[in-house]
Amino acid sequence: MITPWDRSCRTSDAPVAGSRGIAEVLEEARRRLIRLEPESAHLAARAGALLIDIRPAAQRAATGEIPGALIIERNVLEWRLDPRSDARLPFADRYDLPVIVFCQEGYTSSLAAAALQELGLHLATDLTGGFRAWRNAGLPAFPPANAPRLQPGYQPA
């Protein structure tokens, strides 16, 4: 049986006609977005926009989290936010939902926000630089789950 990934069927290692590299896909996605810098995203969230953390649990535990951000991992994002989806979250019932998606560094979130726009969520965007930029801007963040914590009564030597 021949499968699509059977190398014996390949005639070339050249890209398939019409395909694009990830840099081109990312550039196209970002052309559609009005990306927000951390301070602007923080203000937008305070005004009611939804901050959505799409990072996997292990990454959140290792680096920290933004207080109040909704956690919807990337693999289910479209299903949870599409107003047409039977698997949508209760608040995802309209297309003018102000959504700011973020990942660790702002790459995956651009692709995710563009995918949400394709579903009709025309206000979807992402956080430029991701969680890392948010934290570096000194905005509110919970520490990593494995960060050392001072115990009550601790006195430095």
N, C-alpha and C positions, 0 to 999 in steps of 0.2 A: 504494500500500500504506500502510495506517495502522499506525503503531507506537505502543507504550505511551507514548512520550515526545513524541509529536507534539502540540505546543501547541494546534493547531487543534481537537483533541478535548476539551480541558479546558473545563470549565464554570465553574471557580472556582479562585482561588489559595488558598482556605481549606484547612486540613488535612483529610485524608481521615478520615471518621468512624472512631473507635477508635484512631487513631494517637496516638503520644505524642512529645513533644519529647525531645531528648537529656538534658536536665536530669532529666526524670522517669525515663527509662531508667537513668541513672546512680544516682539516688536508690534505685530499686528494687534494683539490683545491690548497692549498698553496705549495704542493710538485711540482706542475707543473709551478709555477710562480717564476720569479726572481724579488722578491719584492724590491722596492726602498725606502730607507730612505729619509726623507724630503729633505736634501741637494742634494742628487743625483737626486731626482725627479725634483727639481728646475733647476738644470743644464740641465737635459734632456729636460725639457720644453723650456728652453732658446735655446736649440739646435734644436728645432722643434717638439718634442713629444707633443702630445695633452693631456692636463690635463682635465679630465672629472669628474665633480662634479655630483654624482648621488643622493645627498641628497634631501629630499623634501623641498619645498619652506619655510615652517615654520621653519625647522631646519637651513637653510641658514640664514634666517632673525634673528634667535635667537643667532647665533654664529658667523656669518661673512662669508666671501667668499674669494677665491683666485683670485686676478686680472688676467684676461685673461683666466681663466678656462671656458670651455664649460659646460653648464648646460644641462644635459640629464638625467632626473630622471630615477631611476632604472626600473620602470615599462615599459619603452619603449626602454631601452638601446639596446637590441639585434636587434630590428626592425630598429633602426636608424643607426646602424653601420655595419650590415650585407650587404656586397656588393651584395648579391643576392636579397635583400629585395626591394620591390616596395616602401617601406616607408623609405628607407635609406636617410641620409643626403647627399648632393652633393659631399662632400669630401670623403665620405666612399665608395670609388669605387675600393679599392684594399685590399689585405690581409696582406700586410706588413706595415700597418698603425701603427705607434708607439703610443700606447694608454696607459695612466696611469690613472686608475680609482681611485677615492677616495670617501670615505664616511666620517662619523664623527670620527670613531675610528679604521677603518681598518678591519672590519669583513665582512660586506656586500660587500665591494669592492673586497675582495678576491674571493668571490663566483661569483661576476659579471665578474671579469677578467677571471676566469676559464671558464665561460659560453661563453665569447667572443672567447677564444681560441678554444672552441668546434666548433664555427662557422668558424674557420680557421684563425682568426686574431692572428697569432702565436707570435706577439710581445706584445700582451696585457699583462699588469701587473697592480699592484696596489701600492698605497702609504702606507707603513708600518706606522701604528698608525693614519692614516687618517688626516683629517683637524686639529684635536687637536694637533697631533705631529708637523704638519707644523707650526701652530701658536706658539707652545711652542719652536720651533727652531728659532723663530724670523724672519721667512721668510715673504715676503710681503703678507698682508691680509687686506681686507676691514673689518671694525668693524661691529658688529651686527647692523641690521637696527634700532633697538630700543635703541642703545647706546646714551647716552647724548652727544651732540655736542656743542662745544663752539661757541658762537656767535661772529661775528666780533666786535671788540671793547671791548670784555670782559676783565675786570680787576679783578684779585683775590682780595679778601678782606684782 
